[in-house]
Amino acid sequence: MRTALAHADLFLRGDGPFLPERAASRPGWWLPLMVVAFSPIYGAFMGSFDLSSAGRLLMMAYSGVKVPLLLFATTALCLPGFFVLNTVLGLRDDFCEAMQAVLAGQAGLSIALASLAPLTRFWYFSCDSYRAALLFNAGMFTVATVAGQITMLRYYRPLIRRKRRHRLMLMVWVGLYAFVGMQMGWMFRPFIGDPRAPVAFFRQEPFSNAYVVIARLIFG
């Protein structure tokens, strides 16, 4: 754990083996490992809403498993289109470095989520509204996503300096990931778990549109 924290510190500061300019020589497995190490922390805290029975502890385990699955599944869905667009723009030779930047963004998001986990638990102590819990966690994911995108930008800058077309691909990735990630998060629910419903890994109901549901939560 101490090694993971030390590497996370170097990563967040962009120092040591995680200097953006040293992407080609950096061990690539450290970035997905940080996603696996840190994102379940937030998942477990997110699933700790209304711990009124032993069965609700299972929701914490489910959410801890599903958060990294959500991040990796969203990335996997976005990658084919991202790869093709990079190829069309003549950036295919830099794709490995672009993938390093993408994974850096995922790792930054995961570390940010883990750091926000105590705030989520404090919110649960302060408010017992399931709807408010949904909106609060959406806010935490938004904050963490911004942190991840800032990290990704740091690792994309050497590519942009080399070829300005990478700036366009960075914006494409941000938009594509946000759009797909929102719907994937809805499909992977529950993460918090409605206390009135049985604890389950996935909801036993037809798929629906996440954007319509969020609009109803805010304005309904």
N, C-alpha and C positions, 0 to 999 in steps of 0.2 A: 504493500500500500504506500509506503514511504517513497519507493521508486516511482510509482505512478504519479504521486503528488509532485515530486521533483520534476518529472518530465512535463507535467501539466503546467507548472510554473514557468519552465523554459519555453514551452509552447506559447503561452499567453503573452510572454514578453518578446517572442520572436527571436530567441537567443539560442546559442549553442547549436545543436544539430537541427534546430527548427528555424534557423535563418531562412527567409524566403529564397535567398540567392543560392541556398544549398539544397534545394528541393530534389535535384537529381541524385544526390549522394545520401539523402536521408532514408533510413529504414522505413519503407512504406507501411509496414504493419502497425507502427505505433499509433497512427491516426485512427484507424478503425478500432484499435484496442481501447483508446480513450473514450470512444463512443460507447463501447460495451461496458467500460468500467464506471462511467459517470452517469449516463442517461438513466439506468435503472434506479438510481438513487431518487431522482425526481419522480419516476414512475411509482415507486413504493409510497412516497409521501402523498402523491396525488390520489392514490387509491385508499388512503387512510381516512377518508371522510366518513363520519358517523360510525365509529368503531363500537357499535352497540351489541355485537355478538361475535362469537369466535369465528363464525362463517365469514364475517367481513374481513378478517385477516387474509383470507384467500384472495380478496380483491386487491390487496397490496401486492401480493405475489404476481397476480395476473398483470397488473399495470406495470410492475417492474420489468417483466418480460416483454411487454408489448411496446414500450417506448422505443427501445433500440430496434425492434422489428419495424416499427413505423418509419423510423429514420432511414433504415437500409432499404425498405421496400419502396419508399418514395424516391430515393436516389436511383434505384434500379429501374423504375418506370420512366424516369426522366432521361436516363443516360442514352438510350438509342437515338432519340431525337436530337439530343445535345451533340452526340458524336457525328450525326449526319450533317448538322448545321456547321459544325467546325470543319468538316471535310469540304462542304460547299464553299466556305469562305477561305479555303486554302490554309487552314490552321491545323490540319491533321497531325503534322509532325510535332506539334506542341501539346498533343492531347494528353499525354502522360503527365505533364506538368500541370495541365488544367485539372486533371483528375486529382492530383495532389492538393490543389487549391480547394476543390470541392470537398474533399475529405477533411481538410483543415477547417472549413466552415462547419462541417458536421461535428467535428471534435469541439470547436469553440462553442457551438450551440449546446452540446451535451454538458460541458463544464459549467456554462452559465446556468443551465437548468438545475444542476446539482447545487449550485450556490444559492438558488432561489427557493430550494425545497423547504428550509425552515420558515420562510415567509408564508408559504402555502399552508403549512401546518398551523401557524399562528392564526391565519385567516379562518381555518376550520374551528379553532377554539373560540373565535370571536363571532362566528356566524354559522347558523345551522341550516341556512337556505341552500337547497340543492342547485337551484337556478343561479344563485350568486356564486356558488362554488364553480359552476361551469364557466361563468364569465371571468372569474378571477384566474382560473387556469388558462383560459384563452389569452388573457393579458400576460401571464407569465411566459407562455410560449412565444408571444409576440416580442417581448423584451429579449428573450434568449435567442430568437431568430435574428433580431437586429445585431446582437453581439456576434452571432455566427457569421453573418454577412460581412461585418466589419473585419473579422478575422480572415475571411475568404478574400476580401479585397486586398489585404496586406500581402497575401501569397500570390495574388493575381498581378500585382504591380510590375514585377519583372517581365511578365508576358506582355503587358500593355505597353511597356517601354520598348519592347522588341517589335511588336506589331499592334497598331492601334485598333485593329479589328477585334482584338480580344476584349476591348471595352464593351463592344456590342454583345459578345457572347456572355460576358459576365451579367449584363442586364437581362439577357434572355434566360440565363439559368435562374436568376433571382425570381423572375416572373413565373417561369415554368414550375419551379420547386414550390413556390407559395401556392399556386393554383392547385397542383396535384396534392400537395401535403395537406391542405385543408380537407379535401374530400377523402383522402386516405385516413386521416384522423377520425373522420366520422364513420367510415366503414369499419375501423378497428375498435370502435367503442364496444363496451364501456371501459373508460379509464378511471372514472370516479365511482360510478355505480350508484344508481338511484336506490336509496334505502328501502323503497317500497317494492322493488323488483328483486327476484332471486339473483344471487351472485352467479355470473357466467363469464366465460372467456370472450364470447361474442354475443351480440344481441340476436335473438331468434325472431327477426322481422325483416321485411323486404328492404332493399337498399333505397335510400332517399338522398336528396340533395342537401349538402351541408350548408350551402349559402342561404337557402330558403329558411332553414331551421334557425340559423344564427340571427337572421333578420327578424324572425318572430320573437326570439329571446330578447332582443334589444328593444324592439318597437311594439311587441305584443302586450 
